[in-house]
Amino acid sequence: MDLNSWTPDDNARRFATLIATALGTFTFIALWLGLGWNGLLALGGGILTGVVLQPLLRVLLRTLFR
């Protein structure tokens, strides 16, 4: 895979997915182990965090990479 052929939109999408996944996982673990939430409720919070942050991060990173 040639990384130089990626467009700024490709980079933004990939990095936004990476960051949103990491933050969603962190949120899940923090809610579950840190706050003692039920595992399924904490999982839902982590998923919601990732789903909400991914489009926001994509827009932010797209403007940063252009």
N, C-alpha and C positions, 0 to 999 in steps of 0.2 A: 504494500500500500504506500503510495507516494503522499507523504504528509503535506508537501508543498502544493499539491493540486486541490487541497480542500479550500472551499470558499469560506468567507467569514461566517456565513450562515451555518455551514457544516460544523465549524469549530464551536460556534455559540451553542448549537444544539447538543453536541457531544459533551461539552464542558458543563452545560446546564443540567443535563441528565446525570452526569457524574456527581456534581455538587448536591443536587436535590436528593439523590439516592443516599449520599453520605449523611446529609442533614436529617433525612427521614429516619434512617437507621439510628442515628444518635438520639433523636427525639423518642423513638420507640424504647430504646434502652433506658433513657433518662426517666421516662414516665413509668416504665415497668419496674425497674430496680430502684431508681432514686425516689420516686414518689409513692411507690407501692400500689400502682393502679393494677387492675385486672389485666392479664396478658392480652386478651382480645381487644379491650378498650385502648390499651396502649398501642397495639398494632394499628388500630384504626387511626389513632392520632398521628402515628408515624407516616402512614400512607397519606393522610390528609395534608400533612406538612410537605411531603414530597410533591404531591399533585399541585398544591398551591404555589410552591416556590419554583417549580420547573419553568412555567411560562414567563414568570417575572424575571428569573435569572437569564432566560434566553434573550429577552429583549435588552436587558442590561448588557449582557456580553456581546450581543450583536453590535450595539453602538460602540462598545469598547474596541472590538476587533476591526471596525471599519475605519 
